[in-house]
């Protein structure tokens, strides 16, 4: 019991901090005097008091976090905080006379915090603005990771955050630091995240959105989340200028924020353009947008190239970047287009971005590994090194990439079979799992991109919830706590 008390201390602090984020929807509820005010007031009071009690009650047990503590804390936070986030949803829907089950509420908050963008809610246009703000603001928090913010403050409490940061940070190469101290790194990343978020909000507002819609869609754009305050999603706006703003900032958010940090610090775009992963991401998005546009024009889905390019580029960038906005029902397009978009969602985000999936850097490293194997076959005695951005990649990184790919594929297969076991058809099951593990949102066929996931059974909902969490924590960070070795002294 004594071993877990230091983690409860940190978790109590994080829950207290998380309760303070409810001030944002509370302010919207106060300004608009909407029906969500009592729900947020009660939830804030309960969470703040509970978190403060856990934090102060275990304050004598603070200590430096070890490797195991970091992974266990990450898993606890990403399962406990969504449960805390359900409180205002449960309270509001109970008061409205249409109670929401905990299963659906937890799915909604996990989807938000993992930036998946899938929803079980309908009638979004009629919901209180505070509820929609909470859903989208959760995505903004989850985008960079609530732990990154906490890591910036934990050292002030006498609790180091290095192990937490490594467990939370996406990507295969976690040892790279932008600044000498881990707290400074977290602060720097969040500073860049906030600056780009502000720019996105202003651009949406100037493009014609209301201030509330601009704020909410800024939250879900920078986080690559995709939740909207409208049932019709981006089709509600039907605006080319709004879609252009979305495409620009989805592309920015799909690139490595570490590179944005360096670009900001050096006041130059050269670090971004020289980065192999960024170039790969941008080329994939550009090539695929043109490919799908020409394909849709050839299949006579749209009458002219301009219209085809508009719908192809927006929806492809949205899906490929794992955002999940939709401006049309792309599941009715000829099957090559949506399947290609779904395939891209696995690769077309960078490590260190707010997206999920396999990541472009792993795809590049795998291609380089294939090339190295070909060279070894032709020249058995040759020394073949793998380099990325002119730096040698250690073999331990390559082993980690291969292990991740094995786990990723195994997870997709297992979760697909679980959905098939529940009588879901194959295409729906596979696309649902891919969408969930890549934290993308929209799926094909029975639960299509313009529909919500309310039709899922409770079992299917929990399978999707677990898959979203595995995708957000890149599988290793969550599964490692279930291994016997983890608990062995």
C-alpha positions in Angstrom: 0.0 0.0 0.0 2.9 2.4 0.9 4.2 2.0 -2.7 1.0 3.2 -4.2 0.6 6.3 -2.0 3.1 8.4 -3.9 1.2 7.8 -7.1 -2.1 8.7 -5.3 -0.4 11.9 -4.3 0.5 12.8 -7.8 -2.9 11.6 -9.2 -4.7 13.7 -6.6 -2.8 16.8 -7.8 -3.6 16.0 -11.4 -7.3 15.5 -10.6 -7.3 18.9 -8.8 -5.6 20.5 -11.8 -8.1 18.8 -14.1 -11.1 20.1 -12.0 -9.8 23.6 -12.7 -10.2 23.1 -16.4 -13.9 22.9 -15.9 -13.8 26.7 -15.3 -13.8 27.1 -19.1 -17.2 25.5 -19.8 -18.4 27.0 -16.5 -17.7 30.5 -17.9 -19.5 29.7 -21.2 -22.4 28.4 -19.1 -22.5 31.6 -17.0 -22.3 33.9 -20.0 -25.0 32.0 -21.9 -27.0 31.1 -18.8 -27.5 27.6 -20.3 -28.8 24.4 -18.7 -25.3 22.9 -18.2 -24.4 25.3 -15.4 -25.6 23.2 -12.4 -23.9 20.1 -13.8 -20.5 21.8 -14.1 -20.8 23.5 -10.8 -21.5 20.2 -9.0 -18.8 18.3 -10.9 -16.2 21.0 -10.3 -16.9 21.1 -6.6 -16.8 17.3 -6.2 -13.7 16.8 -8.3 -11.7 19.7 -6.8 -12.6 18.6 -3.2 -11.8 14.9 -4.0 -8.5 15.7 -5.8 -7.4 18.1 -3.1 -8.2 15.6 -0.3 -6.1 12.9 -2.1 -3.3 15.2 -2.8 -3.0 16.8 0.7 -3.8 13.5 2.5 -0.8 11.8 0.9 1.6 14.8 0.9 4.1 13.0 3.2 4.6 10.2 0.7 6.1 12.2 -2.1 9.2 10.8 -3.8 11.0 10.7 -7.1 9.1 8.7 -9.7 10.7 5.5 -11.0 10.3 3.9 -14.4 7.4 1.7 -13.3 5.8 4.6 -11.5 5.8 6.6 -14.8 4.0 4.0 -16.8 1.5 3.1 -14.0 0.7 6.8 -13.5 0.2 7.4 -17.2 -2.2 4.4 -17.4 -4.0 5.6 -14.3 -4.4 9.2 -15.5 -5.7 8.2 -19.0 -8.3 5.9 -17.4 -9.2 7.9 -14.4 -9.5 11.4 -15.9 -12.0 10.3 -18.6 -14.1 8.9 -15.7 -13.9 12.2 -13.9 -14.8 14.0 -17.2 -18.1 12.0 -17.4 -19.5 13.8 -14.3 -21.0 16.9 -16.0 -22.3 14.7 -18.9 -24.0 12.3 -16.6 -25.4 15.1 -14.4 -26.7 17.2 -17.4 -28.4 14.3 -19.2 -29.9 13.0 -16.0 -31.4 16.4 -15.3 -32.6 16.7 -18.9 -34.7 13.5 -18.5 -32.7 11.5 -21.1 -30.1 9.8 -18.9 -26.8 8.8 -20.5 -25.3 5.4 -19.5 -21.8 5.4 -17.9 -20.6 3.3 -20.8 -21.6 5.9 -23.4 -20.4 8.8 -21.3 -17.0 7.1 -20.7 -16.7 6.3 -24.4 -17.5 10.0 -25.2 -14.8 11.4 -22.8 -12.2 8.8 -23.8 -12.9 9.6 -27.4 -12.4 13.3 -26.6 -9.3 12.9 -24.5 -7.6 10.5 -26.9 -8.6 13.0 -29.7 -10.5 10.2 -31.5 -13.5 12.3 -32.4 -16.0 9.5 -32.4 -19.3 10.3 -30.6 -22.4 8.5 -29.4 -24.3 11.8 -29.0 -26.8 13.2 -31.4 -28.7 16.5 -31.4 -25.4 18.4 -30.9 -26.9 21.7 -32.2 -29.5 21.6 -29.4 -27.0 20.8 -26.6 -26.0 23.6 -24.2 -22.9 25.4 -25.4 -21.1 24.5 -22.2 -21.5 20.7 -22.9 -20.1 21.1 -26.5 -17.3 23.3 -25.1 -16.4 20.6 -22.6 -16.3 17.9 -25.3 -14.0 19.9 -27.6 -11.9 21.4 -24.8 -11.2 17.8 -23.6 -9.7 17.2 -27.0 -7.5 20.3 -26.7 -6.2 19.0 -23.3 -5.7 15.5 -24.6 -3.9 16.7 -27.7 -0.7 17.5 -26.1 -1.4 15.4 -23.1 -2.6 16.6 -19.7 0.5 15.0 -18.3 2.8 17.2 -20.3 1.3 20.2 -18.5 1.6 18.4 -15.2 5.2 17.5 -15.9 6.0 21.2 -16.2 4.7 21.7 -12.7 5.5 18.5 -10.8 9.2 19.4 -10.2 7.9 22.4 -8.2 6.2 19.8 -5.9 9.4 17.8 -5.4 8.3 15.1 -7.8 10.4 14.6 -10.9 8.5 14.1 -14.2 11.1 12.6 -16.5 9.7 9.0 -16.4 6.1 10.3 -16.9 7.2 12.4 -19.9 8.9 9.4 -21.6 5.8 7.2 -21.1 3.4 9.8 -22.4 5.4 11.1 -25.4 4.5 9.5 -28.7 7.1 8.2 -31.1 10.0 5.7 -31.2 12.8 8.1 -30.1 11.8 9.4 -26.7 15.3 10.4 -25.4 15.5 13.6 -27.4 15.0 16.7 -25.4 14.6 20.2 -26.7 15.9 21.9 -23.6 18.2 20.5 -20.8 15.4 20.2 -18.3 12.3 18.1 -18.9 10.0 20.7 -17.3 11.3 23.3 -19.7 10.7 21.0 -22.6 7.1 20.5 -21.5 6.6 24.3 -21.1 8.1 25.0 -24.5 5.8 22.5 -26.2 2.8 23.9 -24.5 3.8 27.4 -25.4 4.0 26.5 -29.1 0.7 24.6 -28.8 -1.0 27.6 -27.2 0.4 30.1 -29.8 -0.7 28.0 -32.8 -4.1 27.5 -31.1 -4.6 31.2 -30.8 -3.7 31.7 -34.4 -6.2 29.0 -35.4 -9.0 30.6 -33.3 -8.4 34.0 -35.0 -8.4 32.5 -38.4 -11.6 30.6 -37.9 -13.3 33.7 -36.5 -12.1 35.8 -39.5 -13.3 33.1 -41.9 -16.8 33.4 -40.7 -17.3 31.2 -37.6 -18.9 32.6 -34.5 -16.5 33.1 -31.6 -17.9 30.1 -29.8 -17.6 27.8 -32.9 -14.2 29.2 -33.6 -13.0 28.3 -30.0 -14.5 24.8 -30.1 -13.2 23.9 -33.6 -9.8 25.4 -32.8 -9.7 22.9 -29.8 -10.6 19.9 -32.0 -8.4 21.0 -35.0 -5.1 21.6 -33.1 -5.7 18.3 -31.2 -6.5 16.5 -34.4 -9.7 15.4 -32.6 -12.5 16.2 -35.0 -15.4 16.7 -32.6 -17.9 19.4 -33.6 -20.7 21.3 -32.1 -23.0 20.4 -35.1 -24.4 17.1 -36.2 -23.5 18.0 -39.8 -19.9 18.5 -38.7 -18.1 20.8 -41.3 -20.9 20.4 -43.8 -22.8 22.8 -41.5 -20.6 25.7 -42.5 -20.4 24.9 -46.2 -17.6 27.4 -46.5 -14.4 27.1 -48.6 -12.6 29.7 -46.5 -13.4 27.8 -43.3 -12.3 24.5 -44.9 -9.0 26.1 -46.0 -8.3 27.3 -42.5 -9.0 23.8 -41.2 -6.7 22.1 -43.8 -3.8 24.5 -42.9 -4.0 23.9 -39.2 -4.7 20.2 -39.4 -1.5 19.9 -41.5 0.4 22.0 -39.0 -0.8 19.9 -36.1 0.1 16.7 -37.9 3.7 17.7 -37.9 6.1 17.3 -35.0 5.6 20.0 -32.4 9.2 19.7 -31.4 10.1 20.9 -34.9 7.6 23.8 -34.5 9.4 24.6 -31.2 12.7 24.7 -33.0 11.3 26.8 -35.9 9.8 29.3 -33.4 13.1 29.5 -31.5 15.2 30.0 -34.7 12.5 32.1 -36.4 12.9 30.0 -39.5 11.0 27.2 -41.4 14.3 25.4 -42.3 14.1 23.0 -39.4 10.7 21.9 -40.5 11.6 21.6 -44.2 14.8 19.7 -43.4 13.0 17.1 -41.3 12.5 13.9 -43.2 9.3 13.1 -41.3 7.7 16.4 -42.0 8.6 16.2 -45.7 7.2 12.7 -45.8 3.9 13.9 -44.2 3.5 16.9 -46.5 4.3 14.9 -49.6 1.8 12.1 -48.7 -1.0 14.7 -48.1 -0.3 16.6 -51.3 0.1 13.6 -53.6 -2.9 11.8 -52.1 -5.2 14.9 -52.3 -4.4 15.2 -56.0 -4.8 11.4 -56.6 -8.2 11.3 -54.9 -9.4 14.4 -56.7 -8.5 13.1 -60.1 -10.0 9.7 -59.2 -13.3 11.2 -58.1 -13.4 13.4 -61.3 -12.7 10.3 -63.4 -15.5 8.4 -61.7 -17.8 11.4 -62.2 -18.5 11.8 -58.5 -18.1 15.6 -59.0 -18.6 17.6 -62.2 -15.4 19.6 -62.3 -11.9 19.4 -60.9 -12.2 22.3 -58.5 -15.2 20.7 -56.7 -13.5 17.3 -56.7 -10.3 18.9 -55.2 -12.2 20.8 -52.6 -14.0 17.7 -51.2 -11.0 15.3 -51.8 -8.4 17.5 -50.1 -10.5 18.5 -47.1 -11.7 15.0 -46.2 -8.4 13.3 -47.1 -6.4 15.7 -44.9 -8.9 15.3 -42.2 -8.8 11.5 -42.2 -5.1 11.1 -42.9 -4.2 13.5 -40.1 -6.5 11.4 -37.8 -8.7 14.5 -37.2 -12.0 13.1 -38.5 -13.9 16.2 -39.7 -16.3 15.4 -42.5 -17.8 17.7 -45.1 -19.6 15.0 -47.0 -20.4 11.3 -46.7 -17.2 9.9 -48.3 -18.3 6.3 -47.5 -20.5 6.5 -50.7 -17.4 7.4 -52.8 -15.9 4.5 -54.9 -14.3 2.2 -52.4 -10.7 3.0 -53.3 -10.9 6.6 -52.0 -12.2 5.9 -48.4 -9.9 2.8 -48.0 -6.9 4.8 -49.2 -7.8 7.6 -46.7 -8.2 5.0 -43.9 -4.8 3.5 -44.8 -3.1 7.0 -44.6 -4.5 7.6 -41.1 -2.1 5.0 -39.9 1.0 6.8 -41.2 0.4 10.5 -42.0 1.2 12.1 -38.7 4.5 12.8 -37.1 5.9 11.6 -33.8 5.5 14.5 -31.4 2.3 15.6 -33.1 -1.2 15.5 -31.6 -2.1 12.6 -34.0 -2.0 8.9 -33.4 -1.3 5.8 -35.5 1.9 4.2 -36.5 3.5 7.6 -37.3 5.5 8.6 -40.4 8.9 8.2 -38.7 8.2 4.5 -38.1 7.1 4.1 -41.8 10.3 5.8 -42.9 12.5 3.6 -40.6 10.7 0.4 -41.8 11.4 1.4 -45.4 15.0 2.0 -44.6 15.2 -1.4 -42.8 13.8 -3.1 -45.9 16.4 -1.4 -48.0 19.1 -2.5 -45.5 17.9 -6.1 -45.8 18.1 -6.0 -49.6 21.7 -4.7 -49.3 22.6 -7.4 -46.8 21.3 -10.1 -49.2 23.4 -8.6 -52.1 26.4 -7.7 -50.0 26.6 -10.0 -47.0 29.8 -8.5 -45.6 28.8 -4.9 -46.1 28.2 -2.6 -43.0 24.7 -1.1 -43.5 23.7 1.8 -41.3 20.3 3.3 -41.1 20.3 7.1 -41.0 17.4 9.6 -40.5 18.1 13.4 -40.8 21.8 12.6 -41.2 21.9 10.9 -37.8 22.5 7.2 -37.3 19.6 5.3 -35.9 20.5 2.9 -33.1 19.5 -0.8 -33.6 17.6 -0.6 -30.3 15.2 1.9 -31.9 14.7 -0.4 -34.9 13.9 -3.3 -32.6 11.4 -1.1 -30.8 9.8 -0.1 -34.2 9.5 -3.7 -35.2 8.1 -4.7 -31.8 5.5 -1.9 -32.0 4.4 -3.0 -35.5 3.9 -6.5 -34.2 1.8 -5.3 -31.3 -0.1 -2.8 -33.6 -1.0 -5.6 -36.0 -1.9 -8.0 -33.3 -4.1 -5.5 -31.6 -5.9 -4.7 -34.8 -6.5 -8.4 -35.5 -7.6 -9.2 -31.9 -10.0 -6.2 -31.6 -11.5 -6.9 -35.1 -12.2 -10.5 -34.1 -13.9 -9.3 -30.9 -16.2 -7.0 -32.9 -16.9 -9.9 -35.3 -17.7 -12.0 -32.3 -20.4 -9.5 -31.5 -22.0 -10.0 -35.0 -20.6 -6.8 -36.6 -19.8 -7.2 -40.3 -16.2 -7.5 -41.4 -15.8 -4.1 -43.1 -17.5 -2.3 -40.2 -15.4 -4.2 -37.7 -12.1 -3.6 -39.4 -12.7 0.1 -40.2 -14.0 0.7 -36.7 -10.9 -0.8 -35.1 -8.5 1.1 -37.5 -10.3 4.3 -36.7 -10.2 3.7 -33.0 -6.5 2.6 -32.8 -5.5 5.6 -35.0 -7.7 7.9 -32.9 -9.4 9.0 -36.2 -13.1 8.9 -35.6 -15.2 8.4 -38.7 -15.7 4.8 -40.0 -17.2 3.1 -43.0 -20.5 1.3 -43.7 -23.0 0.7 -40.9 -21.5 3.4 -38.6 -20.5 5.8 -41.4 -18.6 9.1 -41.2 -21.8 11.2 -41.1 -23.4 9.1 -38.3 -22.6 8.7 -34.6 -21.8 5.4 -32.9 -24.9 5.2 -30.7 -25.9 2.0 -32.6 -23.0 0.1 -31.0 -23.8 -2.4 -28.2 -22.2 -1.9 -24.8 -19.7 -4.7 -25.6 -18.7 -3.1 -28.9 -18.5 0.3 -27.2 -16.1 -1.0 -24.5 -13.9 -2.7 -27.2 -13.7 0.6 -29.1 -12.9 2.5 -25.8 -10.0 0.1 -25.0 -8.7 0.4 -28.5 -8.7 4.2 -28.4 -6.7 4.1 -25.2 -4.2 1.6 -26.6 -3.8 3.8 -29.7 -3.3 7.0 -27.7 -0.7 5.5 -25.4 0.9 3.7 -28.3 0.1 0.2 -26.9 3.3 -0.4 -25.0 2.6 2.2 -22.2 -0.7 0.5 -21.4 0.0 -3.1 -22.0 3.3 -3.1 -20.0 1.4 -2.9 -16.7 -0.3 -6.2 -17.5 3.0 -8.1 -17.7 4.3 -10.2 -14.8 7.7 -8.6 -15.1 6.3 -5.2 -14.4 5.1 -6.2 -10.9 8.2 -8.3 -10.1 10.5 -6.7 -7.5 
